[in-house]
Every structure is written in C-alpha cells, then in structure tokens.
C-alpha cells in the first residue's frame, strides 16, 4: 500500500514546511511516533521561516 503525502499545499508567507519521519509524543512519556506505521511518508509541520 502506498504511503499518503500530507503537505500538498504551499506554505503561507513567512512560514515553511518541515517534514520528518519520527516525532515525539507531547508530554514526558518519551515515546516516538513513526509516520510509516500510520500510513504516511512523514509528519509535516509549519514553522516560521526565519528570514526577513
């Protein structure tokens, strides 16, 4: 089965997409989620671009 892509939209001005396969669970559990286990290529987050 093919993995799903998440970010098919352009990022808003002043933001950019950051994608990674693993992400930490919020809180102090120390667990990590693997995007492939959920059928996705990667987890994608909008973050400030840091440029002028």
Biotite code that builds the C-alpha atoms (Angstrom):
import biotite.structure as struc

atoms = struc.array([
    struc.Atom([0.000, 0.000, 0.000], chain_id="A", res_id=1, res_name="UNK", atom_name="CA", element="C"),
    struc.Atom([1.330, 3.435, -0.936], chain_id="A", res_id=2, res_name="UNK", atom_name="CA", element="C"),
    struc.Atom([2.117, 5.940, 1.792], chain_id="A", res_id=3, res_name="UNK", atom_name="CA", element="C"),
    struc.Atom([-0.015, 9.088, 1.982], chain_id="A", res_id=4, res_name="UNK", atom_name="CA", element="C"),
    struc.Atom([1.524, 12.524, 1.499], chain_id="A", res_id=5, res_name="UNK", atom_name="CA", element="C"),
    struc.Atom([0.477, 15.259, 3.889], chain_id="A", res_id=6, res_name="UNK", atom_name="CA", element="C"),
    struc.Atom([1.585, 18.679, 2.680], chain_id="A", res_id=7, res_name="UNK", atom_name="CA", element="C"),
    struc.Atom([0.143, 19.300, -0.754], chain_id="A", res_id=8, res_name="UNK", atom_name="CA", element="C"),
    struc.Atom([-0.483, 22.993, -0.034], chain_id="A", res_id=9, res_name="UNK", atom_name="CA", element="C"),
    struc.Atom([2.061, 25.809, -0.334], chain_id="A", res_id=10, res_name="UNK", atom_name="CA", element="C"),
    struc.Atom([3.218, 27.309, 2.945], chain_id="A", res_id=11, res_name="UNK", atom_name="CA", element="C"),
    struc.Atom([1.883, 30.768, 3.892], chain_id="A", res_id=12, res_name="UNK", atom_name="CA", element="C"),
    struc.Atom([4.219, 33.743, 3.604], chain_id="A", res_id=13, res_name="UNK", atom_name="CA", element="C"),
    struc.Atom([6.839, 33.710, 6.363], chain_id="A", res_id=14, res_name="UNK", atom_name="CA", element="C"),
    struc.Atom([6.352, 30.001, 7.052], chain_id="A", res_id=15, res_name="UNK", atom_name="CA", element="C"),
    struc.Atom([7.842, 26.788, 5.663], chain_id="A", res_id=16, res_name="UNK", atom_name="CA", element="C"),
    struc.Atom([7.087, 23.081, 5.871], chain_id="A", res_id=17, res_name="UNK", atom_name="CA", element="C"),
    struc.Atom([9.377, 20.806, 7.891], chain_id="A", res_id=18, res_name="UNK", atom_name="CA", element="C"),
    struc.Atom([8.850, 17.082, 7.389], chain_id="A", res_id=19, res_name="UNK", atom_name="CA", element="C"),
    struc.Atom([10.268, 14.202, 9.411], chain_id="A", res_id=20, res_name="UNK", atom_name="CA", element="C"),
    struc.Atom([9.524, 10.501, 9.725], chain_id="A", res_id=21, res_name="UNK", atom_name="CA", element="C"),
    struc.Atom([9.518, 10.374, 13.544], chain_id="A", res_id=22, res_name="UNK", atom_name="CA", element="C"),
    struc.Atom([8.003, 12.768, 16.073], chain_id="A", res_id=23, res_name="UNK", atom_name="CA", element="C"),
    struc.Atom([7.893, 12.870, 19.843], chain_id="A", res_id=24, res_name="UNK", atom_name="CA", element="C"),
    struc.Atom([4.633, 12.493, 21.697], chain_id="A", res_id=25, res_name="UNK", atom_name="CA", element="C"),
    struc.Atom([3.708, 15.536, 23.746], chain_id="A", res_id=26, res_name="UNK", atom_name="CA", element="C"),
    struc.Atom([4.336, 15.201, 27.459], chain_id="A", res_id=27, res_name="UNK", atom_name="CA", element="C"),
    struc.Atom([7.019, 13.311, 29.329], chain_id="A", res_id=28, res_name="UNK", atom_name="CA", element="C"),
    struc.Atom([6.357, 9.797, 28.009], chain_id="A", res_id=29, res_name="UNK", atom_name="CA", element="C"),
    struc.Atom([9.424, 9.810, 25.726], chain_id="A", res_id=30, res_name="UNK", atom_name="CA", element="C"),
    struc.Atom([7.523, 7.845, 23.063], chain_id="A", res_id=31, res_name="UNK", atom_name="CA", element="C"),
    struc.Atom([8.095, 8.493, 19.364], chain_id="A", res_id=32, res_name="UNK", atom_name="CA", element="C"),
    struc.Atom([5.564, 8.030, 16.575], chain_id="A", res_id=33, res_name="UNK", atom_name="CA", element="C"),
    struc.Atom([6.649, 6.590, 13.224], chain_id="A", res_id=34, res_name="UNK", atom_name="CA", element="C"),
    struc.Atom([4.732, 8.078, 10.293], chain_id="A", res_id=35, res_name="UNK", atom_name="CA", element="C"),
    struc.Atom([5.104, 4.842, 8.307], chain_id="A", res_id=36, res_name="UNK", atom_name="CA", element="C"),
    struc.Atom([3.166, 2.920, 10.967], chain_id="A", res_id=37, res_name="UNK", atom_name="CA", element="C"),
    struc.Atom([0.244, 5.317, 10.379], chain_id="A", res_id=38, res_name="UNK", atom_name="CA", element="C"),
    struc.Atom([0.422, 5.073, 6.565], chain_id="A", res_id=39, res_name="UNK", atom_name="CA", element="C"),
    struc.Atom([2.161, 8.424, 5.970], chain_id="A", res_id=40, res_name="UNK", atom_name="CA", element="C"),
    struc.Atom([5.511, 9.229, 4.368], chain_id="A", res_id=41, res_name="UNK", atom_name="CA", element="C"),
    struc.Atom([6.325, 11.818, 7.035], chain_id="A", res_id=42, res_name="UNK", atom_name="CA", element="C"),
    struc.Atom([4.879, 14.158, 9.642], chain_id="A", res_id=43, res_name="UNK", atom_name="CA", element="C"),
    struc.Atom([4.852, 17.748, 8.354], chain_id="A", res_id=44, res_name="UNK", atom_name="CA", element="C"),
    struc.Atom([4.726, 20.912, 10.451], chain_id="A", res_id=45, res_name="UNK", atom_name="CA", element="C"),
    struc.Atom([4.556, 24.607, 9.586], chain_id="A", res_id=46, res_name="UNK", atom_name="CA", element="C"),
    struc.Atom([7.343, 26.614, 11.215], chain_id="A", res_id=47, res_name="UNK", atom_name="CA", element="C"),
    struc.Atom([8.497, 30.241, 10.866], chain_id="A", res_id=48, res_name="UNK", atom_name="CA", element="C"),
    struc.Atom([10.968, 30.593, 8.002], chain_id="A", res_id=49, res_name="UNK", atom_name="CA", element="C"),
    struc.Atom([13.297, 32.838, 9.996], chain_id="A", res_id=50, res_name="UNK", atom_name="CA", element="C"),
    struc.Atom([14.075, 35.056, 7.027], chain_id="A", res_id=51, res_name="UNK", atom_name="CA", element="C"),
    struc.Atom([13.188, 38.719, 6.504], chain_id="A", res_id=52, res_name="UNK", atom_name="CA", element="C"),
])
